[in-house]
Amino acid sequence: MPRDTSRLDMSVDFQPVNIAVLTISDTRTPDDDRSGDLLAERIAEDGHVLASRMIVTDDVDRIIAQLQDWIEDCLLYTSPSPRDS
């Protein structure tokens, strides 16, 4: 459950989501990626799932490739609402 629930609608069941963290840096490594560590900790503390965590260099092609790789793992869909009937 999130740390601060003051802005949440508590009548709705909490649904954890998978979240990926991408650090873009020419100098960071897994040993010194403090911002990535912080995000990963907060994701877990708030009850969500760290689905993936990567560090890529500040190179547009590498960034796009990583994002495309993650997008391929996602399935997005919508379902009709009663008004669509």
Buried (B, 14 or more C-beta within 10 A) or exposed (E): EEEEEEEEEEEEEEEEEEBBBBBBBEEBEEEEBEEBBEBBEBBEEBEBEBBBBBBBEEEEEEBEEBBEEBEEEEEEEEEEEEEEE
